[in-house]
Amino acid sequence: MSEQSIKTNDVPAAAVSASTTTQVEDPTVQGEQVRRQTAVFVYEWPLRLWHWVTVLCIIVLCVTGYFIGSPLPTMPGEAMDNYLMGYIRFAHFAAGYVFAIAFVGRVYWAFVGNHHARELFIVPIHKKKWWGELFHELRWYMFIEKTPKKYIGHNPMGQLAMFSFFVIGTIFMIVTGFALYGEGLGVGSWADRWFGWVIPLMGQSQDVHTWHHLGMWYIIVFVMTHVYVAIREDIMSRQSLISTMVGGWRMFKDDKPD
Amino acid sequence: MSQIETFYEVMRRQGITRRSFLKYCSLTAAALGLGPSFVPQIANAMENKPRTPVLWLHGLECTCCSESFIRSAHPLVKDVVLSMISLDYDDTLMAAAGHQAEAALEETMKKYKGEYILAVEGNPPLNEDGMFCIVGGKPFLDQLKHAAKDAKAIIAWGSCASWGCVQAARPNPTQAVPIHKVITDKPIIKVPGCPPIAEVMTGVITYMLTFGKLPELDRQGRPKMFYGQRIHDKCYRRPHFDAGQFVEQWDDEAARKGYCLYKVGCKGPTTYNACSTIRWNEGVSFPIQAGHGCIGCSEDGFWDKGSFYDRLSNIPQFGIEKNADEIGTAVAGGVGAAIAAHAAVSALKQASRKDTKPQDSTKKEHEDHA
């Protein structure tokens, strides 16, 4: 399964830089080990910005969304002195707008960005090699495989999870969310005209609420898994994960092929 | 015979003054959400158009729609409304019975072919060839199809005809279906509610009579003028919702103060109807005003969404009825536990890998001896 070396990968040559860093592999070993660390530029700045904006939005949306469904204890005083539900709903709608617009921007970036920007949307299920690597990754996660493979972009399992959980989940939440938002804006509003069809499709307004609510848990399950896997991969795999989404560079811990 | 009296003639014959008649026209315009400029149009239509023949069929239902209808306050009292539409067949209200009644139905259908309005209260059961509802010795399903064939338009009264309502609730033993599942080639106006508001019912008929066309309908076939907004959008308790002030229990201080009923399961935010504007019984009150949450009776399948006192719907597909939050927390908890277990195993693997890597051979020997 030895593929081309990292440097000859289809990333533009200018974006590939090999840097040598010293790293203490294990303090218990006598003598410091000097290792080469290869870095490949993967995530451009709009993509990284989008990632962290989305993180923020999801946090706001989940918290406010939950409190719209199950509101906080009653506020004391007169109604005119309070606007808690109003603020919570405003935050939810505002974050929803940002989340949706950011996602549209992300789709746009898939067209104009580098080829890694397309990984979320196009899962190469027609490639035999992809399936092989998917099962390899699965075995790695089941502790059967001793060493993981190296990947510049997503590994096949990560890519599949990103598509089925994040992309599908996000589209679902945007569509159902704006359908519900259109109910408040009223008949004939842009949200009603674009997304109002969802309501009869799912039955009635309450069904859309239920699905939107389940969608939140779908996203929460995704976030839990995503964060866990990112940390785990950062520690156990052969490349960097978390710092890559901050700085854009993928660092490889070894120079062994494949 | 073919010369049907106009609405205005009937009113005058019954001793109603022109002044009252015009008052009625402006009230009707207001009820329909139309501007004052429409008043002369309504008056003109009432004066000149012949009354519209209406056939009112009753399938599987409880007659609450009829009960509501006859209590309409404005557009005026019941006898005027009944005169206005020339109600030629309604087995609950008509004087004739048995064969005479059925003959009246056939006569109107023949005489006003393609002209009459078919109003349907209740719905047809399909199971056992429709044997669960027999009208005039035949399944209601047959009567419905027969009467619908030459109708100009069809009004689906109430949640039964519109959505199915209680007889179509799970497990729906009679296989009752809303009428649009049976009649697919005619325009159907849905006027849902259990029952619909009286003034909404008469308002829909008045609109059709006045303008000679169907009122503007939404995606689900409901007149926009009455079903364009949710109860919640025009609820007089809405300020308490926005303020975050809720009734937590039926006997608490908030309930006495008239706070929002959202947390005790009010379906106002998901129910399209005109209760919070038109209200009931000549505008006296409506459920939320009486201190009880909306149960969402004008919405599709409102019987099957779980308790009337919970905001979140039950999701029966999960065997035991659970709502979205219960399912969500269970799944998230399961995933969390799986992650924790996987993380623990990973940590062990990583630790052993670090141990073995530097001094591979010695370590192995060590383990072998042990």
HADDOCK unambig.tbl for C-alpha pairs under 7 A between the chains (distance, minus, plus):
assign (segid A and resid 29 and name CA) (segid B and resid 358 and name CA) 6.98 0.50 0.50
assign (segid A and resid 74 and name CA) (segid B and resid 244 and name CA) 5.82 0.50 0.50
assign (segid A and resid 74 and name CA) (segid B and resid 245 and name CA) 4.50 0.50 0.50
assign (segid A and resid 74 and name CA) (segid B and resid 246 and name CA) 5.40 0.50 0.50
assign (segid A and resid 75 and name CA) (segid B and resid 244 and name CA) 5.83 0.50 0.50
assign (segid A and resid 75 and name CA) (segid B and resid 245 and name CA) 5.35 0.50 0.50
assign (segid A and resid 79 and name CA) (segid B and resid 239 and name CA) 6.21 0.50 0.50
assign (segid A and resid 79 and name CA) (segid B and resid 240 and name CA) 5.50 0.50 0.50
assign (segid A and resid 79 and name CA) (segid B and resid 243 and name CA) 5.38 0.50 0.50
assign (segid A and resid 82 and name CA) (segid B and resid 243 and name CA) 4.51 0.50 0.50
assign (segid A and resid 83 and name CA) (segid B and resid 242 and name CA) 5.44 0.50 0.50
assign (segid A and resid 83 and name CA) (segid B and resid 243 and name CA) 3.93 0.50 0.50
assign (segid A and resid 83 and name CA) (segid B and resid 244 and name CA) 6.57 0.50 0.50
assign (segid A and resid 84 and name CA) (segid B and resid 242 and name CA) 6.50 0.50 0.50
assign (segid A and resid 84 and name CA) (segid B and resid 243 and name CA) 5.19 0.50 0.50
assign (segid A and resid 84 and name CA) (segid B and resid 244 and name CA) 5.27 0.50 0.50
assign (segid A and resid 85 and name CA) (segid B and resid 241 and name CA) 6.59 0.50 0.50
assign (segid A and resid 85 and name CA) (segid B and resid 242 and name CA) 4.72 0.50 0.50
assign (segid A and resid 85 and name CA) (segid B and resid 243 and name CA) 5.67 0.50 0.50
assign (segid A and resid 85 and name CA) (segid B and resid 244 and name CA) 4.89 0.50 0.50
assign (segid A and resid 86 and name CA) (segid B and resid 242 and name CA) 4.76 0.50 0.50
assign (segid A and resid 86 and name CA) (segid B and resid 243 and name CA) 6.66 0.50 0.50
assign (segid A and resid 186 and name CA) (segid B and resid 229 and name CA) 6.91 0.50 0.50
assign (segid A and resid 187 and name CA) (segid B and resid 228 and name CA) 6.24 0.50 0.50
assign (segid A and resid 200 and name CA) (segid B and resid 220 and name CA) 6.78 0.50 0.50
assign (segid A and resid 203 and name CA) (segid B and resid 300 and name CA) 6.63 0.50 0.50
assign (segid A and resid 204 and name CA) (segid B and resid 299 and name CA) 6.70 0.50 0.50
assign (segid A and resid 204 and name CA) (segid B and resid 300 and name CA) 6.10 0.50 0.50
assign (segid A and resid 205 and name CA) (segid B and resid 270 and name CA) 5.12 0.50 0.50
assign (segid A and resid 206 and name CA) (segid B and resid 270 and name CA) 5.51 0.50 0.50
assign (segid A and resid 210 and name CA) (segid B and resid 312 and name CA) 6.77 0.50 0.50
assign (segid A and resid 210 and name CA) (segid B and resid 313 and name CA) 6.39 0.50 0.50
assign (segid A and resid 210 and name CA) (segid B and resid 324 and name CA) 6.23 0.50 0.50
assign (segid A and resid 213 and name CA) (segid B and resid 324 and name CA) 6.12 0.50 0.50
assign (segid A and resid 214 and name CA) (segid B and resid 324 and name CA) 5.38 0.50 0.50
assign (segid A and resid 214 and name CA) (segid B and resid 328 and name CA) 6.52 0.50 0.50
assign (segid A and resid 217 and name CA) (segid B and resid 328 and name CA) 5.08 0.50 0.50
assign (segid A and resid 221 and name CA) (segid B and resid 332 and name CA) 5.62 0.50 0.50
assign (segid A and resid 221 and name CA) (segid B and resid 335 and name CA) 6.83 0.50 0.50
assign (segid A and resid 236 and name CA) (segid B and resid 350 and name CA) 6.92 0.50 0.50
